[in-house]
């Protein structure tokens, strides 16, 4: 991975995304795709994620999350963010 193709995104997920193992599946999928960042539940029932890596690996992670029969993503929004220089791993908050 070169620095030129690394991006960071804030992604908000809505739908059946809490109480279904979403955060644990996200951590597994992000780690398997060599992504960094974090994921957490929000008070309104949505899930918030910040993720950093290549666009292809981020899309691969999203496909893995969405393949769960328990998770039902109705909508997601993506916003670009500045890169986190010294972040390591992907964490559940």
Gaussian input, Z-matrix of N, CA and C with variables (Angstrom, degrees):
# hf/3-21g

backbone

0 1
 N
 C     1     B1
 C     2     B2     1     A1
 N     3     B3     2     A2     1     D1
 C     4     B4     3     A3     2     D2
 C     5     B5     4     A4     3     D3
 N     6     B6     5     A5     4     D4
 C     7     B7     6     A6     5     D5
 C     8     B8     7     A7     6     D6
 N     9     B9     8     A8     7     D7
 C    10    B10     9     A9     8     D8
 C    11    B11    10    A10     9     D9
 N    12    B12    11    A11    10    D10
 C    13    B13    12    A12    11    D11
 C    14    B14    13    A13    12    D12
 N    15    B15    14    A14    13    D13
 C    16    B16    15    A15    14    D14
 C    17    B17    16    A16    15    D15
 N    18    B18    17    A17    16    D16
 C    19    B19    18    A18    17    D17
 C    20    B20    19    A19    18    D18
 N    21    B21    20    A20    19    D19
 C    22    B22    21    A21    20    D20
 C    23    B23    22    A22    21    D21
 N    24    B24    23    A23    22    D22
 C    25    B25    24    A24    23    D23
 C    26    B26    25    A25    24    D24
 N    27    B27    26    A26    25    D25
 C    28    B28    27    A27    26    D26
 C    29    B29    28    A28    27    D27
 N    30    B30    29    A29    28    D28
 C    31    B31    30    A30    29    D29
 C    32    B32    31    A31    30    D30
 N    33    B33    32    A32    31    D31
 C    34    B34    33    A33    32    D32
 C    35    B35    34    A34    33    D33
 N    36    B36    35    A35    34    D34
 C    37    B37    36    A36    35    D35
 C    38    B38    37    A37    36    D36
 N    39    B39    38    A38    37    D37
 C    40    B40    39    A39    38    D38
 C    41    B41    40    A40    39    D39
 N    42    B42    41    A41    40    D40
 C    43    B43    42    A42    41    D41
 C    44    B44    43    A43    42    D42
 N    45    B45    44    A44    43    D43
 C    46    B46    45    A45    44    D44
 C    47    B47    46    A46    45    D45
 N    48    B48    47    A47    46    D46
 C    49    B49    48    A48    47    D47
 C    50    B50    49    A49    48    D48
 N    51    B51    50    A50    49    D49
 C    52    B52    51    A51    50    D50
 C    53    B53    52    A52    51    D51
 N    54    B54    53    A53    52    D52
 C    55    B55    54    A54    53    D53
 C    56    B56    55    A55    54    D54
 N    57    B57    56    A56    55    D55
 C    58    B58    57    A57    56    D56
 C    59    B59    58    A58    57    D57
 N    60    B60    59    A59    58    D58
 C    61    B61    60    A60    59    D59
 C    62    B62    61    A61    60    D60
 N    63    B63    62    A62    61    D61
 C    64    B64    63    A63    62    D62
 C    65    B65    64    A64    63    D63
 N    66    B66    65    A65    64    D64
 C    67    B67    66    A66    65    D65
 C    68    B68    67    A67    66    D66
 N    69    B69    68    A68    67    D67
 C    70    B70    69    A69    68    D68
 C    71    B71    70    A70    69    D69
 N    72    B72    71    A71    70    D70
 C    73    B73    72    A72    71    D71
 C    74    B74    73    A73    72    D72
 N    75    B75    74    A74    73    D73
 C    76    B76    75    A75    74    D74
 C    77    B77    76    A76    75    D75
 N    78    B78    77    A77    76    D76
 C    79    B79    78    A78    77    D77
 C    80    B80    79    A79    78    D78
 N    81    B81    80    A80    79    D79
 C    82    B82    81    A81    80    D80
 C    83    B83    82    A82    81    D81
 N    84    B84    83    A83    82    D82
 C    85    B85    84    A84    83    D83
 C    86    B86    85    A85    84    D84
 N    87    B87    86    A86    85    D85
 C    88    B88    87    A87    86    D86
 C    89    B89    88    A88    87    D87
 N    90    B90    89    A89    88    D88
 C    91    B91    90    A90    89    D89
 C    92    B92    91    A91    90    D90
 N    93    B93    92    A92    91    D91
 C    94    B94    93    A93    92    D92
 C    95    B95    94    A94    93    D93
 N    96    B96    95    A95    94    D94
 C    97    B97    96    A96    95    D95
 C    98    B98    97    A97    96    D96
 N    99    B99    98    A98    97    D97
 C   100   B100    99    A99    98    D98
 C   101   B101   100   A100    99    D99
 N   102   B102   101   A101   100   D100
 C   103   B103   102   A102   101   D101
 C   104   B104   103   A103   102   D102
 N   105   B105   104   A104   103   D103
 C   106   B106   105   A105   104   D104
 C   107   B107   106   A106   105   D105
 N   108   B108   107   A107   106   D106
 C   109   B109   108   A108   107   D107
 C   110   B110   109   A109   108   D108
 N   111   B111   110   A110   109   D109
 C   112   B112   111   A111   110   D110
 C   113   B113   112   A112   111   D111
 N   114   B114   113   A113   112   D112
 C   115   B115   114   A114   113   D113
 C   116   B116   115   A115   114   D114
 N   117   B117   116   A116   115   D115
 C   118   B118   117   A117   116   D116
 C   119   B119   118   A118   117   D117
 N   120   B120   119   A119   118   D118
 C   121   B121   120   A120   119   D119
 C   122   B122   121   A121   120   D120
 N   123   B123   122   A122   121   D121
 C   124   B124   123   A123   122   D122
 C   125   B125   124   A124   123   D123
 N   126   B126   125   A125   124   D124
 C   127   B127   126   A126   125   D125
 C   128   B128   127   A127   126   D126
 N   129   B129   128   A128   127   D127
 C   130   B130   129   A129   128   D128
 C   131   B131   130   A130   129   D129
 N   132   B132   131   A131   130   D130
 C   133   B133   132   A132   131   D131
 C   134   B134   133   A133   132   D132
 N   135   B135   134   A134   133   D133
 C   136   B136   135   A135   134   D134
 C   137   B137   136   A136   135   D135
 N   138   B138   137   A137   136   D136
 C   139   B139   138   A138   137   D137
 C   140   B140   139   A139   138   D138
 N   141   B141   140   A140   139   D139
 C   142   B142   141   A141   140   D140
 C   143   B143   142   A142   141   D141
 N   144   B144   143   A143   142   D142
 C   145   B145   144   A144   143   D143
 C   146   B146   145   A145   144   D144
 N   147   B147   146   A146   145   D145
 C   148   B148   147   A147   146   D146
 C   149   B149   148   A148   147   D147
 N   150   B150   149   A149   148   D148
 C   151   B151   150   A150   149   D149
 C   152   B152   151   A151   150   D150
 N   153   B153   152   A152   151   D151
 C   154   B154   153   A153   152   D152
 C   155   B155   154   A154   153   D153
 N   156   B156   155   A155   154   D154
 C   157   B157   156   A156   155   D155
 C   158   B158   157   A157   156   D156
 N   159   B159   158   A158   157   D157
 C   160   B160   159   A159   158   D158
 C   161   B161   160   A160   159   D159
 N   162   B162   161   A161   160   D160
 C   163   B163   162   A162   161   D161
 C   164   B164   163   A163   162   D162
 N   165   B165   164   A164   163   D163
 C   166   B166   165   A165   164   D164
 C   167   B167   166   A166   165   D165
 N   168   B168   167   A167   166   D166
 C   169   B169   168   A168   167   D167
 C   170   B170   169   A169   168   D168
 N   171   B171   170   A170   169   D169
 C   172   B172   171   A171   170   D170
 C   173   B173   172   A172   171   D171
 N   174   B174   173   A173   172   D172
 C   175   B175   174   A174   173   D173
 C   176   B176   175   A175   174   D174
 N   177   B177   176   A176   175   D175
 C   178   B178   177   A177   176   D176
 C   179   B179   178   A178   177   D177
 N   180   B180   179   A179   178   D178
 C   181   B181   180   A180   179   D179
 C   182   B182   181   A181   180   D180
 N   183   B183   182   A182   181   D181
 C   184   B184   183   A183   182   D182
 C   185   B185   184   A184   183   D183
 N   186   B186   185   A185   184   D184
 C   187   B187   186   A186   185   D185
 C   188   B188   187   A187   186   D186
 N   189   B189   188   A188   187   D187
 C   190   B190   189   A189   188   D188
 C   191   B191   190   A190   189   D189
 N   192   B192   191   A191   190   D190
 C   193   B193   192   A192   191   D191
 C   194   B194   193   A193   192   D192
 N   195   B195   194   A194   193   D193
 C   196   B196   195   A195   194   D194
 C   197   B197   196   A196   195   D195
 N   198   B198   197   A197   196   D196
 C   199   B199   198   A198   197   D197
 C   200   B200   199   A199   198   D198
 N   201   B201   200   A200   199   D199
 C   202   B202   201   A201   200   D200
 C   203   B203   202   A202   201   D201
 N   204   B204   203   A203   202   D202
 C   205   B205   204   A204   203   D203
 C   206   B206   205   A205   204   D204
 N   207   B207   206   A206   205   D205
 C   208   B208   207   A207   206   D206
 C   209   B209   208   A208   207   D207
 N   210   B210   209   A209   208   D208
 C   211   B211   210   A210   209   D209
 C   212   B212   211   A211   210   D210
 N   213   B213   212   A212   211   D211
 C   214   B214   213   A213   212   D212
 C   215   B215   214   A214   213   D213
 N   216   B216   215   A215   214   D214
 C   217   B217   216   A216   215   D215
 C   218   B218   217   A217   216   D216
 N   219   B219   218   A218   217   D217
 C   220   B220   219   A219   218   D218
 C   221   B221   220   A220   219   D219
 N   222   B222   221   A221   220   D220
 C   223   B223   222   A222   221   D221
 C   224   B224   223   A223   222   D222
 N   225   B225   224   A224   223   D223
 C   226   B226   225   A225   224   D224
 C   227   B227   226   A226   225   D225
 N   228   B228   227   A227   226   D226
 C   229   B229   228   A228   227   D227
 C   230   B230   229   A229   228   D228
 N   231   B231   230   A230   229   D229
 C   232   B232   231   A231   230   D230
 C   233   B233   232   A232   231   D231
 N   234   B234   233   A233   232   D232
 C   235   B235   234   A234   233   D233
 C   236   B236   235   A235   234   D234
 N   237   B237   236   A236   235   D235
 C   238   B238   237   A237   236   D236
 C   239   B239   238   A238   237   D237
 N   240   B240   239   A239   238   D238
 C   241   B241   240   A240   239   D239
 C   242   B242   241   A241   240   D240
 N   243   B243   242   A242   241   D241
 C   244   B244   243   A243   242   D242
 C   245   B245   244   A244   243   D243
 N   246   B246   245   A245   244   D244
 C   247   B247   246   A246   245   D245
 C   248   B248   247   A247   246   D246
 N   249   B249   248   A248   247   D247
 C   250   B250   249   A249   248   D248
 C   251   B251   250   A250   249   D249
 N   252   B252   251   A251   250   D250
 C   253   B253   252   A252   251   D251
 C   254   B254   253   A253   252   D252
 N   255   B255   254   A254   253   D253
 C   256   B256   255   A255   254   D254
 C   257   B257   256   A256   255   D255
 N   258   B258   257   A257   256   D256
 C   259   B259   258   A258   257   D257
 C   260   B260   259   A259   258   D258
 N   261   B261   260   A260   259   D259
 C   262   B262   261   A261   260   D260
 C   263   B263   262   A262   261   D261
 N   264   B264   263   A263   262   D262
 C   265   B265   264   A264   263   D263
 C   266   B266   265   A265   264   D264
 N   267   B267   266   A266   265   D265
 C   268   B268   267   A267   266   D266
 C   269   B269   268   A268   267   D267
 N   270   B270   269   A269   268   D268
 C   271   B271   270   A270   269   D269
 C   272   B272   271   A271   270   D270
 N   273   B273   272   A272   271   D271
 C   274   B274   273   A273   272   D272
 C   275   B275   274   A274   273   D273
 N   276   B276   275   A275   274   D274
 C   277   B277   276   A276   275   D275
 C   278   B278   277   A277   276   D276

   B1=1.4597
   B2=1.5212
   B3=1.2980
   B4=1.4566
   B5=1.5136
   B6=1.3110
   B7=1.4650
   B8=1.5236
   B9=1.3273
   B10=1.4717
   B11=1.5273
   B12=1.3327
   B13=1.4655
   B14=1.5295
   B15=1.3272
   B16=1.4622
   B17=1.5255
   B18=1.3178
   B19=1.4670
   B20=1.5291
   B21=1.3131
   B22=1.4655
   B23=1.5199
   B24=1.3280
   B25=1.4671
   B26=1.5187
   B27=1.3138
   B28=1.4631
   B29=1.5247
   B30=1.3337
   B31=1.4590
   B32=1.5270
   B33=1.3196
   B34=1.4622
   B35=1.5214
   B36=1.3327
   B37=1.4602
   B38=1.5188
   B39=1.3342
   B40=1.4605
   B41=1.5260
   B42=1.3145
   B43=1.4642
   B44=1.5147
   B45=1.3165
   B46=1.4713
   B47=1.5240
   B48=1.3444
   B49=1.4601
   B50=1.5341
   B51=1.3212
   B52=1.4612
   B53=1.5277
   B54=1.3279
   B55=1.4602
   B56=1.5153
   B57=1.3331
   B58=1.4693
   B59=1.5321
   B60=1.3296
   B61=1.4558
   B62=1.5158
   B63=1.3333
   B64=1.4647
   B65=1.5259
   B66=1.3317
   B67=1.4733
   B68=1.5268
   B69=1.3319
   B70=1.4629
   B71=1.5251
   B72=1.3209
   B73=1.4687
   B74=1.5314
   B75=1.3292
   B76=1.4624
   B77=1.5280
   B78=1.3336
   B79=1.4745
   B80=1.5258
   B81=1.3208
   B82=1.4606
   B83=1.5360
   B84=1.3296
   B85=1.4713
   B86=1.5303
   B87=1.3186
   B88=1.4666
   B89=1.5276
   B90=1.3185
   B91=1.4653
   B92=1.5272
   B93=1.3305
   B94=1.4657
   B95=1.5242
   B96=1.3417
   B97=1.4642
   B98=1.5245
   B99=1.3435
   B100=1.4628
   B101=1.5269
   B102=1.3267
   B103=1.4589
   B104=1.5199
   B105=1.3191
   B106=1.4590
   B107=1.5218
   B108=1.3442
   B109=1.4587
   B110=1.5053
   B111=1.3264
   B112=1.4608
   B113=1.5214
   B114=1.3478
   B115=1.4615
   B116=1.5242
   B117=1.3386
   B118=1.4630
   B119=1.5199
   B120=1.3483
   B121=1.4653
   B122=1.5154
   B123=1.3275
   B124=1.4547
   B125=1.5340
   B126=1.3081
   B127=1.4711
   B128=1.5243
   B129=1.3319
   B130=1.4731
   B131=1.5272
   B132=1.3452
   B133=1.4575
   B134=1.5191
   B135=1.3187
   B136=1.4605
   B137=1.5294
   B138=1.3238
   B139=1.4640
   B140=1.5208
   B141=1.3339
   B142=1.4577
   B143=1.5232
   B144=1.3200
   B145=1.4607
   B146=1.5194
   B147=1.3251
   B148=1.4561
   B149=1.5123
   B150=1.3258
   B151=1.4663
   B152=1.5198
   B153=1.3313
   B154=1.4574
   B155=1.5188
   B156=1.3354
   B157=1.4574
   B158=1.5175
   B159=1.3127
   B160=1.4673
   B161=1.5259
   B162=1.3255
   B163=1.4708
   B164=1.5291
   B165=1.3283
   B166=1.4697
   B167=1.5272
   B168=1.3355
   B169=1.4599
   B170=1.5231
   B171=1.3186
   B172=1.4725
   B173=1.5296
   B174=1.3301
   B175=1.4671
   B176=1.5277
   B177=1.3301
   B178=1.4678
   B179=1.5314
   B180=1.3340
   B181=1.4637
   B182=1.5292
   B183=1.3289
   B184=1.4662
   B185=1.5230
   B186=1.3199
   B187=1.4733
   B188=1.5215
   B189=1.3369
   B190=1.4649
   B191=1.5141
   B192=1.3250
   B193=1.4670
   B194=1.5277
   B195=1.3160
   B196=1.4654
   B197=1.5253
   B198=1.3279
   B199=1.4679
   B200=1.5344
   B201=1.3368
   B202=1.4639
   B203=1.5277
   B204=1.3396
   B205=1.4673
   B206=1.5301
   B207=1.3179
   B208=1.4681
   B209=1.5209
   B210=1.3063
   B211=1.4597
   B212=1.5192
   B213=1.3304
   B214=1.4651
   B215=1.5246
   B216=1.3269
   B217=1.4617
   B218=1.5210
   B219=1.3328
   B220=1.4567
   B221=1.5218
   B222=1.3383
   B223=1.4540
   B224=1.5200
   B225=1.3230
   B226=1.4568
   B227=1.5162
   B228=1.3278
   B229=1.4568
   B230=1.5186
   B231=1.3212
   B232=1.4657
   B233=1.5218
   B234=1.3325
   B235=1.4607
   B236=1.5238
   B237=1.3377
   B238=1.4635
   B239=1.5262
   B240=1.3240
   B241=1.4648
   B242=1.5205
   B243=1.3393
   B244=1.4683
   B245=1.5292
   B246=1.3113
   B247=1.4603
   B248=1.5281
   B249=1.3312
   B250=1.4661
   B251=1.5238
   B252=1.3159
   B253=1.4617
   B254=1.5276
   B255=1.3272
   B256=1.4677
   B257=1.5227
   B258=1.3068
   B259=1.4626
   B260=1.5304
   B261=1.3241
   B262=1.4684
   B263=1.5186
   B264=1.3179
   B265=1.4475
   B266=1.5258
   B267=1.3226
   B268=1.4658
   B269=1.5073
   B270=1.3203
   B271=1.4593
   B272=1.5299
   B273=1.3024
   B274=1.4639
   B275=1.5230
   B276=1.3050
   B277=1.4748
   B278=1.4985
   A1=109.03
   A2=116.07
   A3=120.07
   A4=108.66
   A5=115.96
   A6=120.94
   A7=111.94
   A8=117.14
   A9=119.54
   A10=113.20
   A11=117.38
   A12=117.68
   A13=112.68
   A14=117.38
   A15=121.28
   A16=108.95
   A17=115.78
   A18=121.25
   A19=108.74
   A20=115.65
   A21=121.80
   A22=106.94
   A23=115.63
   A24=120.93
   A25=110.68
   A26=113.99
   A27=121.67
   A28=105.18
   A29=116.19
   A30=120.82
   A31=108.34
   A32=116.31
   A33=122.12
   A34=107.91
   A35=115.94
   A36=122.50
   A37=109.30
   A38=117.03
   A39=121.40
   A40=108.69
   A41=115.45
   A42=122.11
   A43=108.88
   A44=116.47
   A45=120.69
   A46=106.81
   A47=114.76
   A48=120.59
   A49=112.88
   A50=117.95
   A51=120.86
   A52=108.56
   A53=115.85
   A54=120.97
   A55=114.28
   A56=116.80
   A57=120.83
   A58=112.13
   A59=117.71
   A60=121.34
   A61=114.61
   A62=116.81
   A63=121.29
   A64=111.98
   A65=117.27
   A66=120.38
   A67=111.31
   A68=117.34
   A69=120.35
   A70=110.96
   A71=116.10
   A72=119.64
   A73=109.67
   A74=117.30
   A75=121.19
   A76=110.60
   A77=116.51
   A78=120.23
   A79=110.12
   A80=117.34
   A81=121.48
   A82=110.79
   A83=116.53
   A84=121.27
   A85=110.87
   A86=117.24
   A87=120.89
   A88=110.29
   A89=116.79
   A90=120.36
   A91=110.75
   A92=116.89
   A93=121.19
   A94=111.94
   A95=116.61
   A96=121.51
   A97=112.67
   A98=116.97
   A99=123.42
   A100=112.65
   A101=115.77
   A102=122.28
   A103=109.60
   A104=116.06
   A105=121.21
   A106=108.38
   A107=115.61
   A108=120.25
   A109=111.33
   A110=114.80
   A111=121.01
   A112=110.05
   A113=114.41
   A114=122.00
   A115=108.17
   A116=116.88
   A117=120.23
   A118=110.58
   A119=114.53
   A120=121.15
   A121=108.82
   A122=116.31
   A123=122.87
   A124=108.92
   A125=116.33
   A126=122.66
   A127=112.27
   A128=118.22
   A129=121.59
   A130=113.39
   A131=117.70
   A132=120.75
   A133=114.06
   A134=117.21
   A135=120.80
   A136=109.46
   A137=116.03
   A138=122.28
   A139=107.08
   A140=115.81
   A141=122.87
   A142=109.07
   A143=115.83
   A144=121.84
   A145=109.08
   A146=115.73
   A147=121.84
   A148=105.32
   A149=115.99
   A150=120.60
   A151=109.23
   A152=115.29
   A153=121.43
   A154=110.10
   A155=115.21
   A156=122.07
   A157=109.28
   A158=115.89
   A159=119.07
   A160=109.35
   A161=117.50
   A162=119.66
   A163=112.26
   A164=117.85
   A165=120.60
   A166=111.45
   A167=117.13
   A168=119.99
   A169=111.81
   A170=117.45
   A171=119.96
   A172=109.47
   A173=116.98
   A174=119.81
   A175=111.66
   A176=117.18
   A177=121.33
   A178=110.07
   A179=116.92
   A180=121.31
   A181=110.41
   A182=117.53
   A183=120.71
   A184=111.32
   A185=117.95
   A186=121.04
   A187=110.90
   A188=117.20
   A189=120.74
   A190=110.87
   A191=117.31
   A192=120.97
   A193=109.93
   A194=116.09
   A195=121.50
   A196=112.73
   A197=118.24
   A198=119.81
   A199=112.55
   A200=117.49
   A201=120.08
   A202=110.29
   A203=117.87
   A204=119.46
   A205=112.72
   A206=118.26
   A207=121.48
   A208=112.75
   A209=116.77
   A210=122.02
   A211=108.63
   A212=116.18
   A213=121.46
   A214=108.32
   A215=115.77
   A216=121.15
   A217=108.55
   A218=116.40
   A219=120.84
   A220=110.93
   A221=116.24
   A222=120.03
   A223=108.58
   A224=116.61
   A225=119.67
   A226=108.85
   A227=115.33
   A228=121.55
   A229=107.76
   A230=115.21
   A231=121.51
   A232=108.90
   A233=115.22
   A234=121.02
   A235=108.33
   A236=117.64
   A237=118.96
   A238=110.94
   A239=115.55
   A240=122.89
   A241=108.97
   A242=116.92
   A243=119.12
   A244=110.59
   A245=117.14
   A246=121.75
   A247=110.94
   A248=115.58
   A249=122.72
   A250=106.07
   A251=116.81
   A252=121.94
   A253=114.39
   A254=118.17
   A255=120.15
   A256=112.98
   A257=117.50
   A258=121.08
   A259=109.91
   A260=115.53
   A261=119.14
   A262=108.96
   A263=115.67
   A264=121.44
   A265=113.87
   A266=114.06
   A267=122.62
   A268=107.16
   A269=117.55
   A270=121.96
   A271=112.58
   A272=115.11
   A273=122.82
   A274=107.34
   A275=116.24
   A276=120.60
   A277=110.27
   D1=128.22
   D2=174.04
   D3=-101.64
   D4=156.74
   D5=-176.79
   D6=-61.45
   D7=-25.89
   D8=-176.35
   D9=-67.31
   D10=-29.25
   D11=-176.01
   D12=-105.60
   D13=14.54
   D14=176.90
   D15=-93.39
   D16=131.71
   D17=176.77
   D18=-127.08
   D19=164.00
   D20=172.77
   D21=-128.60
   D22=136.32
   D23=-179.70
   D24=-132.58
   D25=146.13
   D26=167.13
   D27=-98.54
   D28=122.67
   D29=-178.51
   D30=-122.12
   D31=128.26
   D32=176.23
   D33=-111.66
   D34=127.43
   D35=-178.70
   D36=-110.22
   D37=136.58
   D38=171.95
   D39=-125.96
   D40=159.31
   D41=-176.89
   D42=126.38
   D43=-149.13
   D44=175.18
   D45=-88.48
   D46=83.94
   D47=-172.56
   D48=-125.94
   D49=-2.41
   D50=174.96
   D51=-116.89
   D52=142.79
   D53=179.70
   D54=77.66
   D55=14.55
   D56=-177.12
   D57=-127.39
   D58=13.92
   D59=179.50
   D60=81.79
   D61=17.29
   D62=-176.50
   D63=-57.92
   D64=-50.72
   D65=-175.05
   D66=-63.38
   D67=-38.91
   D68=-179.80
   D69=-70.04
   D70=-38.80
   D71=176.77
   D72=-66.84
   D73=-39.02
   D74=178.30
   D75=-62.65
   D76=-43.22
   D77=179.18
   D78=-61.99
   D79=-45.64
   D80=178.41
   D81=-60.69
   D82=-48.60
   D83=-176.60
   D84=-66.24
   D85=-39.85
   D86=-180.00
   D87=-67.39
   D88=-43.97
   D89=179.71
   D90=-63.65
   D91=-41.93
   D92=178.94
   D93=-64.77
   D94=-26.66
   D95=-179.67
   D96=-97.35
   D97=9.15
   D98=178.74
   D99=58.63
   D100=42.67
   D101=177.91
   D102=-102.72
   D103=157.61
   D104=174.33
   D105=-118.93
   D106=163.37
   D107=177.33
   D108=139.14
   D109=-151.62
   D110=-178.23
   D111=-157.38
   D112=165.98
   D113=178.63
   D114=-143.35
   D115=143.89
   D116=178.18
   D117=-153.98
   D118=153.81
   D119=174.13
   D120=-77.06
   D121=146.77
   D122=175.83
   D123=-108.80
   D124=159.92
   D125=-176.57
   D126=-62.81
   D127=-26.26
   D128=-174.97
   D129=-88.88
   D130=6.60
   D131=179.91
   D132=94.72
   D133=-5.21
   D134=177.73
   D135=-87.85
   D136=173.05
   D137=174.95
   D138=-123.94
   D139=134.11
   D140=179.94
   D141=-109.67
   D142=136.81
   D143=179.82
   D144=-135.93
   D145=141.21
   D146=163.80
   D147=-117.27
   D148=128.30
   D149=-174.59
   D150=-137.70
   D151=142.88
   D152=-177.19
   D153=-134.11
   D154=132.19
   D155=179.14
   D156=164.65
   D157=-161.77
   D158=178.17
   D159=-77.92
   D160=151.52
   D161=176.52
   D162=-56.08
   D163=-39.71
   D164=179.60
   D165=-62.78
   D166=-43.35
   D167=-179.68
   D168=-69.44
   D169=-34.53
   D170=176.17
   D171=-64.55
   D172=-43.90
   D173=178.54
   D174=-64.85
   D175=-37.26
   D176=176.46
   D177=-61.39
   D178=-43.65
   D179=178.44
   D180=-61.72
   D181=-43.72
   D182=-179.53
   D183=-62.73
   D184=-38.91
   D185=177.45
   D186=-64.25
   D187=-40.23
   D188=178.62
   D189=-63.83
   D190=-44.96
   D191=178.61
   D192=-60.11
   D193=-46.88
   D194=-174.82
   D195=-70.54
   D196=-14.24
   D197=-178.80
   D198=-80.49
   D199=-6.33
   D200=178.41
   D201=-70.32
   D202=135.52
   D203=178.11
   D204=-71.26
   D205=-14.82
   D206=-177.46
   D207=-92.71
   D208=-24.14
   D209=-178.06
   D210=-91.60
   D211=133.01
   D212=178.12
   D213=-131.84
   D214=93.39
   D215=179.71
   D216=-80.00
   D217=117.08
   D218=177.51
   D219=-86.08
   D220=-35.12
   D221=-174.68
   D222=-156.94
   D223=146.81
   D224=169.89
   D225=-140.34
   D226=147.28
   D227=175.16
   D228=-120.12
   D229=145.14
   D230=179.69
   D231=-124.63
   D232=135.41
   D233=175.63
   D234=-131.78
   D235=136.61
   D236=176.98
   D237=-71.80
   D238=147.30
   D239=177.88
   D240=-132.53
   D241=159.49
   D242=172.26
   D243=-67.13
   D244=150.03
   D245=179.62
   D246=-66.92
   D247=146.98
   D248=171.76
   D249=-97.75
   D250=111.81
   D251=-172.19
   D252=-62.77
   D253=-44.55
   D254=-169.88
   D255=-114.25
   D256=30.83
   D257=-179.80
   D258=-80.02
   D259=141.81
   D260=175.43
   D261=-133.66
   D262=136.93
   D263=176.06
   D264=75.41
   D265=176.88
   D266=178.26
   D267=-126.14
   D268=129.45
   D269=-169.58
   D270=-126.27
   D271=151.23
   D272=171.97
   D273=-93.52
   D274=129.63
   D275=177.93
   D276=-105.07

